Amino acid sequence: MSFEELWNRAKKAGLGEIAEKVFAKERLSLAEGIELYQTPELLVLGELANFVRERWHSDRAFFNVNQHVNYTNLCNKFCKFCSFDRLPGQAGAYQMTPDQVAEKIREHLHEPVTEVHMVGGVWPKIPYEYYLDILRAVKLARPEIHIKAFTMVELDQIAKVAKKPMPEVLDELREAGLGSCPGGGAEVFADRIHREGYRQKISGDEWLALARTVHEAGLRSNCTMLHGHIETAEERVDHHDKLRRLQDQTGGFQTYIPLSFHADNNEWSHLSKGPTALEELREIAVSRLLLDNIPHIKAYWILMELGIAQTCLSFGADDVDGTVVEEKIYHDAGATTPQETAREDLIQAIRDAGRIPVERDTLYNVVWSDVPDLIPTGRPISEIASHSVEV
């Protein structure tokens, strides 16, 4: 589709002023974000998001070869949307030893895994040394691997049990092997939802303050929002705005991941069954348009089925996550996707979606691509006015 065709479609859909700002790389307002959630013109919304996606990344679509380790499900936060947490003595409660964590890593030494994503519940009786020990155990089992571990909620508890300032804790975690942080635990920053759904967890402001500290320590992180439950469009847009304003200041967010609410086995099951496929596409598209300073938008295939993730690659997403291996948190909540997928299957899925597969490491260094010398298809912003950009 040519620039002029997209421009005309946006105007016809009532999105002309938003399109002008998108083409000019101007930030959308909160009111315009709400308009994007409300417009019935989903395909035009997706086309605008795809324009931005290709301006950032051309036809590239990223993935990595990773594995997940959920080291414990012991948790005292009692989040109403959670199906993973357990108390000691409950059926299914567990806490891995460092040796067991290392064994999980050794089980996949035959695969070209570059990242372990390691998160768990929050339990105050876990000693500080345990967190250092599981990092060291991973590095001992696979020294070259990048460890992406501990959400801001986990870091808050780790610092409390350590009785040390967060910058000092981060230094010690890095020395033990921590490479970056995931984006979970943010949920929705709105105080209303925090009170109703996860009042034992740190607030949105506290999550943002911890993310700032993580970035100031030189660590990159991701960011997320849990959507498809009781949140409003206004609360979603406010969440996006707070993320992009922190990103303005730190530049530390690599990737935004919309996390789909899954309704099985939790206290919010009667309120929502989670987002539909069309709502997944809208969330990806709105995120790409609002989060103008976060480089990557991820369609996390394990939450939405691989076919929907493929479609998201034309609605603003440029990343589908990785091979995963044994994800527990969302499968306990009813996710029906496989718990892992083969590298070759991800490559083929990206090709089938009309994109160029690029295997990355955690920090988006290119590991492999079947087109080694990629030439961007996007044009400089100065050419936009001449209607010469192909989207």
C-alpha positions as CSV (number, residue, x, y, z in Angstrom):
1,M,0.0,0.0,0.0
2,S,1.3,3.4,-0.9
3,F,1.6,6.3,1.5
4,E,-1.2,8.1,-0.3
5,E,-3.5,5.1,-0.1
6,L,-3.0,4.8,3.6
7,W,-3.5,8.5,4.1
8,N,-6.8,8.4,2.2
9,R,-8.0,5.3,4.2
10,A,-7.1,6.9,7.5
11,K,-9.0,10.1,6.6
12,K,-12.1,8.1,5.4
13,A,-12.0,6.2,8.7
14,G,-12.0,9.4,10.7
15,L,-8.4,9.0,11.8
16,G,-6.9,11.7,9.6
17,E,-5.5,13.9,12.3
18,I,-4.0,10.9,14.1
19,A,-2.4,9.7,10.8
20,E,-0.9,13.1,10.3
21,K,0.8,12.9,13.7
22,V,1.9,9.3,13.0
23,F,3.5,10.3,9.7
24,A,5.2,13.3,11.3
25,K,6.5,11.2,14.2
26,E,4.6,13.3,16.7
27,R,3.4,11.9,20.0
28,L,-0.2,11.0,20.3
29,S,-2.2,12.4,23.1
30,L,-4.1,10.5,25.8
31,A,-7.4,11.4,24.1
32,E,-6.1,10.1,20.8
33,G,-5.1,6.9,22.5
34,I,-8.7,6.4,23.7
35,E,-9.9,7.2,20.2
36,L,-7.7,4.3,18.9
37,Y,-9.3,1.9,21.4
38,Q,-12.8,3.0,20.4
39,T,-12.5,3.2,16.6
40,P,-14.4,0.5,14.7
41,E,-11.9,0.7,11.9
42,L,-9.6,-2.0,13.2
43,L,-7.9,-2.7,9.8
44,V,-7.0,0.9,9.3
45,L,-5.7,1.0,12.9
46,G,-3.6,-2.0,12.0
47,E,-2.3,-0.4,8.8
48,L,-1.2,2.7,10.7
49,A,0.6,0.6,13.3
50,N,2.2,-1.5,10.6
51,F,3.5,1.8,9.0
52,V,5.2,2.6,12.3
53,R,6.4,-1.0,12.7
54,E,8.1,-1.0,9.3
55,R,9.5,2.4,9.9
56,W,11.3,1.0,12.9
57,H,12.2,-2.5,11.6
58,S,11.4,-2.9,7.9
59,D,10.3,-6.5,7.3
60,R,12.3,-8.0,10.2
61,A,10.6,-10.1,12.8
62,F,12.6,-11.1,15.8
63,F,12.7,-14.3,17.9
64,N,15.2,-16.0,20.2
65,V,16.0,-19.4,21.5
66,N,15.2,-19.2,25.1
67,Q,13.9,-21.2,28.0
68,H,11.8,-20.4,31.1
69,V,12.5,-21.4,34.6
70,N,9.8,-20.6,37.2
71,Y,11.9,-21.3,40.3
72,T,9.0,-21.1,42.8
73,N,5.3,-20.7,43.0
74,L,5.2,-19.7,46.7
75,C,3.7,-16.3,46.9
76,N,2.0,-14.0,49.4
77,K,0.6,-11.4,47.1
78,F,-2.8,-13.1,46.5
79,C,-3.4,-11.4,43.2
80,K,-7.0,-12.1,42.1
81,F,-6.0,-12.8,38.5
82,C,-3.2,-15.3,39.3
83,S,-3.6,-19.1,39.0
84,F,0.1,-19.9,39.6
85,D,0.6,-18.9,43.3
86,R,0.6,-21.4,46.2
87,L,1.2,-21.3,49.9
88,P,3.5,-23.8,51.6
89,G,1.7,-27.1,52.1
90,Q,-0.8,-26.5,49.3
91,A,-1.0,-29.1,46.6
92,G,1.5,-28.3,43.9
93,A,3.6,-25.8,45.9
94,Y,7.3,-25.9,45.2
95,Q,10.6,-24.1,45.4
96,M,13.5,-25.4,43.3
97,T,16.9,-25.8,44.8
98,P,19.8,-24.2,43.0
99,D,20.8,-27.6,41.8
100,Q,17.4,-28.2,40.4
101,V,17.5,-24.9,38.6
102,A,20.9,-25.9,37.1
103,E,19.5,-29.2,36.1
104,K,16.8,-27.4,34.1
105,I,19.5,-25.6,32.2
106,R,21.6,-28.7,31.6
107,E,18.6,-30.5,30.1
108,H,18.9,-28.1,27.1
109,L,22.6,-27.9,26.6
110,H,22.1,-29.6,23.3
111,E,20.0,-26.7,22.0
112,P,21.4,-23.2,21.0
113,V,19.7,-21.4,23.9
114,T,20.9,-17.9,24.5
115,E,18.6,-16.7,27.3
116,V,16.9,-18.1,30.4
117,H,13.9,-16.2,31.5
118,M,13.7,-16.8,35.3
119,V,10.8,-15.5,37.4
120,G,8.8,-16.8,40.3
121,G,6.5,-16.0,43.2
122,V,7.3,-13.7,46.0
123,W,7.9,-15.4,49.4
124,P,9.5,-13.4,52.2
125,K,11.1,-16.5,53.9
126,I,13.3,-17.1,50.9
127,P,16.8,-15.8,52.0
128,Y,18.7,-13.3,49.9
129,E,21.5,-15.8,49.3
130,Y,19.1,-18.1,47.5
131,Y,18.6,-15.6,44.6
132,L,22.4,-15.2,44.2
133,D,22.8,-19.0,44.3
134,I,20.3,-19.7,41.6
135,L,22.0,-17.1,39.3
136,R,25.3,-18.7,40.0
137,A,23.9,-22.1,39.4
138,V,22.6,-21.1,35.9
139,K,26.0,-19.6,35.0
140,L,27.9,-22.6,36.3
141,A,25.7,-24.9,34.1
142,R,25.9,-22.7,31.0
143,P,28.4,-19.8,31.4
144,E,27.6,-18.0,28.2
145,I,23.8,-17.8,28.7
146,H,22.1,-14.4,29.3
147,I,20.0,-14.4,32.5
148,K,16.8,-12.3,32.3
149,A,15.4,-12.6,35.8
150,F,13.3,-11.0,38.5
151,T,10.4,-8.7,37.9
152,M,10.3,-5.4,39.8
153,V,8.0,-7.1,42.3
154,E,10.6,-9.8,42.9
155,L,13.4,-7.2,43.2
156,D,11.4,-5.3,45.8
157,Q,11.2,-8.4,47.9
158,I,14.8,-9.4,47.3
159,A,16.0,-6.0,48.5
160,K,13.8,-6.2,51.6
161,V,15.2,-9.5,52.6
162,A,18.7,-8.4,51.8
163,K,18.2,-5.2,54.0
164,K,20.4,-3.3,51.5
165,P,19.7,-0.4,49.1
166,M,18.5,-1.5,45.7
167,P,21.6,-0.2,43.8
168,E,23.8,-2.4,46.0
169,V,21.5,-5.4,45.5
170,L,21.5,-4.9,41.8
171,D,25.3,-4.8,41.8
172,E,25.5,-8.1,43.7
173,L,22.9,-9.7,41.5
174,R,24.8,-8.7,38.4
175,E,28.0,-10.0,39.8
176,A,26.2,-13.4,40.3
177,G,25.0,-13.4,36.7
178,L,22.0,-11.2,36.2
179,G,22.0,-9.7,32.7
180,S,18.6,-7.9,32.4
181,C,15.1,-7.8,33.9
182,P,11.7,-8.9,32.5
183,G,8.7,-6.6,32.4
184,G,6.2,-8.5,34.5
185,G,4.4,-7.4,37.6
186,A,3.3,-4.1,36.2
187,E,-0.3,-5.3,35.6
188,V,-2.2,-2.0,35.2
189,F,-0.8,1.0,37.0
190,A,-4.3,2.4,37.9
191,D,-4.9,2.7,41.6
192,R,-8.4,1.4,41.2
193,I,-7.3,-1.9,39.7
194,H,-4.5,-2.2,42.2
195,R,-7.0,-1.9,45.1
196,E,-9.4,-4.4,43.5
197,G,-7.0,-7.0,42.2
198,Y,-3.6,-7.0,43.8
199,R,-3.4,-4.7,46.8
200,Q,-0.6,-6.7,48.4
201,K,1.7,-6.0,45.4
202,I,3.8,-2.9,44.9
203,S,1.9,0.0,43.4
204,G,2.3,1.3,39.9
205,D,4.3,4.2,41.1
206,E,6.6,1.9,43.0
207,W,7.0,-0.4,39.9
208,L,8.0,2.6,37.8
209,A,10.5,3.9,40.5
210,L,12.1,0.4,40.6
211,A,12.3,0.3,36.8
212,R,14.0,3.7,36.9
213,T,16.6,2.3,39.4
214,V,17.2,-0.8,37.3
215,H,17.8,1.4,34.2
216,E,20.1,3.8,36.1
217,A,22.1,0.7,37.2
218,G,22.8,0.0,33.5
219,L,20.4,-2.9,33.2
220,R,17.8,-3.1,30.4
221,S,14.3,-4.3,31.0
222,N,11.1,-5.0,29.3
223,C,7.7,-3.6,30.2
224,T,4.2,-5.0,30.2
225,M,0.5,-4.5,30.8
226,L,-2.0,-7.2,31.7
227,H,-5.1,-6.6,29.6
228,G,-8.5,-8.1,29.0
229,H,-10.0,-8.1,32.5
230,I,-11.6,-5.1,34.3
231,E,-9.5,-2.2,33.0
232,T,-10.9,0.7,31.0
233,A,-9.5,2.2,27.8
234,E,-8.6,5.3,29.9
235,E,-6.6,3.2,32.3
236,R,-4.8,1.4,29.5
237,V,-3.8,4.7,27.9
238,D,-2.6,6.1,31.2
239,H,-0.5,3.0,31.6
240,H,1.1,3.5,28.2
241,D,1.7,7.2,28.9
242,K,3.5,6.4,32.1
243,L,5.7,3.9,30.4
244,R,6.7,6.2,27.6
245,R,7.4,9.1,30.0
246,L,9.8,7.0,32.0
247,Q,11.3,5.8,28.7
248,D,11.9,9.5,27.8
249,Q,14.0,9.8,30.9
250,T,15.9,6.5,31.0
251,G,15.8,4.8,27.6
252,G,15.9,1.5,29.5
253,F,12.9,-0.3,28.1
254,Q,13.7,-2.6,25.2
255,T,10.3,-4.2,24.5
256,Y,6.7,-3.8,25.4
257,I,4.6,-7.0,25.8
258,P,0.8,-6.9,26.2
259,L,0.0,-9.8,28.5
260,S,-3.4,-11.4,27.9
261,F,-5.5,-12.2,30.9
262,H,-6.3,-15.9,31.2
263,A,-9.4,-16.7,33.2
264,D,-9.0,-20.3,34.4
265,N,-8.5,-21.1,38.1
266,N,-8.5,-17.6,39.5
267,E,-10.7,-15.1,41.3
268,W,-11.5,-13.1,38.2
269,S,-12.8,-16.0,36.2
270,H,-16.4,-14.7,36.5
271,L,-15.5,-11.2,35.3
272,S,-13.8,-11.9,32.0
273,K,-12.7,-14.7,29.8
274,G,-9.8,-12.7,28.5
275,P,-9.3,-10.8,25.3
276,T,-10.6,-12.0,22.0
277,A,-8.3,-12.4,19.0
278,L,-9.5,-9.0,17.6
279,E,-8.8,-7.4,21.0
280,E,-5.3,-8.9,20.9
281,L,-4.7,-7.2,17.5
282,R,-6.1,-3.9,18.7
283,E,-3.9,-3.9,21.8
284,I,-0.8,-4.6,19.7
285,A,-1.7,-1.8,17.2
286,V,-2.5,0.8,19.9
287,S,0.7,0.0,21.8
288,R,2.8,0.5,18.7
289,L,1.2,3.8,18.0
290,L,1.4,5.2,21.6
291,L,4.7,3.8,22.6
292,D,6.7,5.9,20.2
293,N,10.0,5.6,22.0
294,I,10.1,1.8,22.9
295,P,11.8,0.0,20.0
296,H,10.0,-3.4,20.1
297,I,6.5,-4.6,20.5
298,K,6.2,-8.3,21.2
299,A,3.3,-10.6,20.3
300,Y,4.0,-13.3,22.9
301,W,2.8,-16.3,21.0
302,I,2.4,-18.5,24.1
303,L,-0.4,-16.2,25.3
304,M,-2.4,-15.9,22.1
305,E,-1.8,-18.9,19.8
306,L,0.9,-18.7,17.1
307,G,-1.5,-17.9,14.3
308,I,-2.7,-14.7,16.1
309,A,0.9,-13.8,16.8
310,Q,1.6,-14.1,13.1
311,T,-1.2,-11.7,12.3
312,C,0.1,-9.3,14.9
313,L,3.3,-9.0,12.8
314,S,1.1,-6.9,10.4
315,F,-0.5,-5.0,13.2
316,G,2.5,-3.4,14.8
317,A,4.4,-6.3,16.5
318,D,8.0,-7.1,15.4
319,D,8.8,-9.9,17.9
320,V,7.2,-13.2,18.8
321,D,9.4,-14.1,21.8
322,G,11.2,-17.5,21.6
323,T,11.1,-21.2,22.0
324,V,10.2,-20.8,25.7
325,V,10.3,-24.4,27.1
326,E,8.1,-25.3,30.1
327,E,6.1,-22.1,30.9
328,K,4.0,-22.5,34.0
329,I,2.4,-19.2,35.0
330,Y,0.0,-18.8,32.0
331,H,-0.6,-22.5,31.5
332,D,-1.9,-22.7,35.1
333,A,-4.3,-20.0,34.1
334,G,-5.6,-22.0,31.2
335,A,-3.3,-21.2,28.3
336,T,-3.7,-24.0,25.7
337,T,-0.7,-23.2,23.6
338,P,2.2,-25.7,23.6
339,Q,4.8,-25.1,26.3
340,E,7.6,-24.8,23.8
341,T,8.1,-24.6,20.1
342,A,11.0,-25.6,17.9
343,R,13.3,-22.9,16.5
344,E,12.6,-24.1,13.0
345,D,8.8,-23.8,13.6
346,L,9.2,-20.1,14.7
347,I,11.3,-19.4,11.6
348,Q,8.7,-20.9,9.3
349,A,5.8,-19.1,11.1
350,I,7.6,-15.8,10.6
351,R,8.2,-16.6,6.9
352,D,4.6,-17.6,6.5
353,A,3.5,-14.2,7.9
354,G,5.5,-12.5,5.1
355,R,8.3,-11.3,7.4
356,I,12.1,-11.9,7.5
357,P,13.0,-14.0,10.5
358,V,15.9,-12.6,12.6
359,E,17.2,-14.6,15.5
360,R,18.3,-12.2,18.3
361,D,19.9,-12.4,21.7
362,T,18.3,-10.8,24.7
363,L,19.8,-7.4,23.9
364,Y,18.7,-7.6,20.2
365,N,22.1,-8.4,18.8
366,V,21.5,-10.4,15.6
367,V,22.4,-14.1,16.0
368,W,21.2,-15.4,12.7
369,S,19.1,-14.3,9.7
370,D,18.5,-16.0,6.3
371,V,19.0,-12.6,4.8
372,P,22.4,-11.5,6.2
373,D,22.6,-8.1,4.6
374,L,19.2,-6.7,5.3
375,I,18.4,-3.5,3.5
376,P,15.6,-1.4,5.3
377,T,12.5,-0.9,3.1
378,G,11.5,2.2,5.0
379,R,12.5,5.7,3.8
380,P,13.8,8.7,5.7
381,I,11.1,10.8,7.3
382,S,12.0,13.7,5.0
383,E,10.6,11.6,2.1
384,I,7.2,11.2,3.7
385,A,5.9,14.5,2.4
386,S,6.5,13.3,-1.1
387,H,4.2,10.3,-0.6
388,S,7.1,8.0,-1.5
389,V,7.0,5.7,1.5
390,E,5.8,2.1,0.9
391,V,4.0,0.5,3.8
